[in-house]
Amino acid sequence: MLENKKLLQGLEGVTLLVFFTETGCSSCINNELKNINEYFGTFPKYIKFFYIGSIEEQQYKYYNKRLPIEALDINKNLLNGYVRLSNPVAMLVDPSGNIFELHKADTINHKLSNRFYKRIASFFNYLNCSKAS
């Protein structure tokens, strides 16, 4: 359960939260950004980006040029210390803080990220089709 109320503010239904830090491996970051760019247009209303750190850091400025990202000054309390954030992490949550999916970028198998974002895009496509019916 995600208990950080700041992260849950303004969520309108199930949302994908994506977290970046200053310490992620560059190939993981590039792969995550590639996947996000490929699927971001599918569900822009249902995705929020966060940078763990200060807006003064170079990495934040790098992400801020590419994504609508918000800086957060937290890390160890994000998931009660259960998931160490270094490489990008994405989680599918609802406004109550329930976590339905959790993905941490893998330094070796980038296909895991591709499958994750494809699955999430499919979920949001289905959700949008269901709402239209």
C-alpha positions as CSV (number, residue, x, y, z in Angstrom):
1,M,0.0,0.0,0.0
2,L,1.3,3.4,-0.9
3,E,0.7,5.7,2.1
4,N,2.3,8.9,0.8
5,K,-0.7,11.2,0.5
6,K,1.3,13.7,-1.6
7,L,1.6,11.1,-4.4
8,L,-2.1,10.3,-4.2
9,Q,-3.3,13.9,-4.5
10,G,-5.3,14.6,-7.6
11,L,-5.5,11.1,-8.9
12,E,-8.6,10.4,-10.9
13,G,-8.9,6.7,-10.9
14,V,-6.1,4.1,-11.5
15,T,-2.9,5.9,-12.4
16,L,0.7,4.8,-13.3
17,L,3.3,6.6,-11.1
18,V,6.8,6.5,-12.5
19,F,9.8,7.4,-10.3
20,F,13.3,8.3,-11.5
21,T,16.4,9.0,-9.3
22,E,19.9,10.4,-9.9
23,T,21.4,6.9,-9.6
24,G,19.6,4.9,-12.2
25,C,21.8,3.1,-14.8
26,S,21.8,5.0,-18.1
27,S,20.7,2.0,-20.3
28,C,17.7,1.4,-17.9
29,I,16.8,5.1,-18.1
30,N,17.0,5.2,-21.9
31,N,14.9,2.1,-22.2
32,E,12.3,3.3,-19.8
33,L,12.1,6.6,-21.6
34,K,11.8,4.8,-25.0
35,N,8.9,2.7,-23.6
36,I,7.2,5.7,-22.0
37,N,7.4,7.7,-25.2
38,E,6.0,4.8,-27.2
39,Y,3.0,4.4,-24.9
40,F,2.6,7.8,-23.2
41,G,0.3,9.1,-25.9
42,T,-2.1,6.2,-25.2
43,F,-2.8,7.2,-21.6
44,P,-1.3,10.7,-20.7
45,K,-4.2,11.4,-18.3
46,Y,-3.3,8.3,-16.3
47,I,0.4,8.7,-15.8
48,K,2.4,10.9,-13.4
49,F,6.2,11.3,-13.3
50,F,8.3,12.0,-10.2
51,Y,12.0,12.6,-9.6
52,I,13.4,11.6,-6.2
53,G,15.7,14.5,-5.4
54,S,16.1,18.3,-5.9
55,I,15.1,20.4,-8.8
56,E,18.7,21.7,-8.7
57,E,20.2,18.4,-9.7
58,Q,21.3,17.8,-13.3
59,Q,19.3,14.6,-13.6
60,Y,16.1,16.4,-12.7
61,K,16.8,19.0,-15.5
62,Y,17.4,16.1,-17.9
63,Y,14.0,14.5,-17.1
64,N,12.2,17.8,-17.0
65,K,13.1,18.5,-20.6
66,R,11.5,15.2,-21.6
67,L,8.6,14.6,-19.2
68,P,6.1,16.6,-17.1
69,I,7.9,15.6,-13.9
70,E,7.7,16.7,-10.3
71,A,10.6,16.6,-7.8
72,L,10.1,14.8,-4.5
73,D,12.3,15.0,-1.5
74,I,11.6,11.5,-0.3
75,N,13.0,8.0,-0.9
76,K,13.2,5.6,1.9
77,N,9.6,6.3,3.1
78,L,8.1,6.0,-0.4
79,L,7.2,2.3,0.0
80,N,8.0,1.9,3.7
81,G,11.6,0.9,2.7
82,Y,10.5,-2.3,0.9
83,V,11.8,-1.2,-2.6
84,R,15.1,0.6,-2.9
85,L,14.8,3.2,-5.6
86,S,17.8,3.4,-7.8
87,N,16.7,2.4,-11.3
88,P,13.3,3.7,-12.5
89,V,10.3,2.3,-10.7
90,A,6.7,2.3,-12.0
91,M,3.6,1.4,-10.0
92,L,-0.1,1.2,-10.9
93,V,-2.1,2.6,-8.0
94,D,-5.6,3.8,-7.2
95,P,-6.5,7.0,-5.3
96,S,-6.7,4.9,-2.0
97,G,-3.0,3.9,-2.4
98,N,-3.6,0.3,-3.4
99,I,-0.7,-0.9,-5.6
100,F,-1.9,-3.3,-8.4
101,E,1.4,-3.5,-10.4
102,L,5.0,-2.7,-9.4
103,H,7.8,-2.6,-12.0
104,K,11.5,-1.9,-11.4
105,A,13.7,-1.4,-14.4
106,D,16.0,-4.4,-14.9
107,T,19.6,-3.7,-15.7
108,I,20.0,-7.0,-17.7
109,N,16.6,-7.8,-19.2
110,H,15.2,-4.7,-20.9
111,K,12.4,-6.8,-22.4
112,L,10.7,-6.8,-19.0
113,S,10.1,-3.1,-19.3
114,N,8.8,-3.4,-22.8
115,R,6.3,-6.0,-21.7
116,F,5.3,-4.0,-18.6
117,Y,4.5,-0.8,-20.5
118,K,2.8,-2.7,-23.3
119,R,0.6,-4.4,-20.7
120,I,-0.2,-1.2,-18.9
121,A,-1.0,0.5,-22.2
122,S,-3.4,-2.4,-23.1
123,F,-5.0,-2.0,-19.7
124,F,-5.7,1.7,-20.2
125,N,-6.9,1.1,-23.7
126,Y,-9.4,-1.4,-22.4
127,L,-10.4,0.9,-19.6
128,N,-11.1,3.8,-22.0
129,C,-13.1,1.5,-24.3
130,S,-15.1,0.3,-21.3
131,K,-15.9,3.8,-20.2
132,A,-17.1,4.7,-23.7
133,S,-19.6,1.8,-23.8
